Amino acid sequence: MTVKTSFVTALTLLATAVAADPAPVADLSRSSVQGISTQTAVRSGSVSERLAALERVVEARAAAQLSMQQQLETLLTEVSELRGTTEEHSYKLEQILQQQRDIYQEIDRRLGGAAAGTTSSQTTGSAQQPEAVVPAGNPAAVVAADEAAAAESAVPTPQPTSGGALNEAQAYEQAINYVVKDRNYTAAIPAFEEFIQNYPNSEYTSTSHYWLGQLYYQKNEFAKAKTHYERVVKQFPNSSKVPDALLKLGLVADKQNDAAAAKKYYNQLIKSFPKSKAAATAKAKLESR
């Protein structure tokens, strides 16, 4: 009986305590709100990190593009400098080539003047001697009669100043001097032939063939002259003597009464070198037919 009474009393007290202190609903609600707020903050922080990462990527790409642009500008500057250097070298090379052409023209002029002087003196001394014939329009022609060439062959041949063999430049200079200074055309032929044999790849080989053609043309040995003119045209297409060689091939064809071949050479000259003096002469030749 006493136990039952104690148990009932305990239950009564428990019920009273529960009624006096209800469940904390408001606290649970507050905890839920705080959890949601924390999750939102976490998600917001992730987006910020992503934006920061994207900004770093964009900045890296911008820096790379800037570096590439700077490298491109550097390359463009170097290309411009190289182009300027190339143009300067091309100009200097053209000056050298022009000087060489001037030298050849001066040699041609002296040859023409020397031959004309020889012809004039021979004509004055003896009316029976044949006059030297100057091919029309070709200032580079070696003009002298056979008698003049034979007389001038007696001029002493200059000996090299050194005791040894001549080098390339000396050998070519000696051959040219036979024509320009000594007017010893007979000695000039073997000198040029020897030069070609010894220096087949020289820069003066094409010119040596041309002068051999001129010398044989002067001696009326047109077949030999044609051979050397053809070698200038075929073997040395970049030589400055090609226009004159084509003109002389036309003149040789005329001498050999081959009008068709002469016309072919004149037309080839006009087509390939329309602005050359030799082309103007070729046009005059064609118009006079």
Stockholm file with secondary structure:
# STOCKHOLM 1.0

chainA/1-289         MTVKTSFVTALTLLATAVAADPAPVADLSRSSVQGISTQTAVRSGSVSERLAALERVVEARAAAQLSMQQQLETLLTEVSELRGTTEEHSYKLEQILQQQRDIYQEIDRRLGGAAAGTTSSQTTGSAQQPEAVVPAGNPAAVVAADEAAAAESAVPTPQPTSGGALNEAQAYEQAINYVVKDRNYTAAIPAFEEFIQNYPNSEYTSTSHYWLGQLYYQKNEFAKAKTHYERVVKQFPNSSKVPDALLKLGLVADKQNDAAAAKKYYNQLIKSFPKSKAAATAKAKLESR
#=GR chainA/1-289 SS CHHHHHHHHHHHHHHHHHHHSCCCHHHHHHHHHHHHHHHHHHHHHHHHHHHHHHHHHHHHHHHHHHHHHHHHHHHHHHHHHHHHHHHHHHHHHHHHHHHHHHHHHHHHHHHHHHHHHHHHHHHHHCTTSCCCCCCTTCTTCCCCCHHHHHHHTTSCCCCCSSSSCCCHHHHHHHHHHHHHTSCCHHHHHHHHHHHHHHCTTCTTHHHHHHHHHHHHHHTTCHHHHHHHHHHHHHHCTTCTTHHHHHHHHHHHHHHTTCHHHHHHHHHHHHHHCTTSHHHHHHHHHHHTC
#=GC SS_cons         CHHHHHHHHHHHHHHHHHHHSCCCHHHHHHHHHHHHHHHHHHHHHHHHHHHHHHHHHHHHHHHHHHHHHHHHHHHHHHHHHHHHHHHHHHHHHHHHHHHHHHHHHHHHHHHHHHHHHHHHHHHHHCTTSCCCCCCTTCTTCCCCCHHHHHHHTTSCCCCCSSSSCCCHHHHHHHHHHHHHTSCCHHHHHHHHHHHHHHCTTCTTHHHHHHHHHHHHHHTTCHHHHHHHHHHHHHHCTTCTTHHHHHHHHHHHHHHTTCHHHHHHHHHHHHHHCTTSHHHHHHHHHHHTC
//
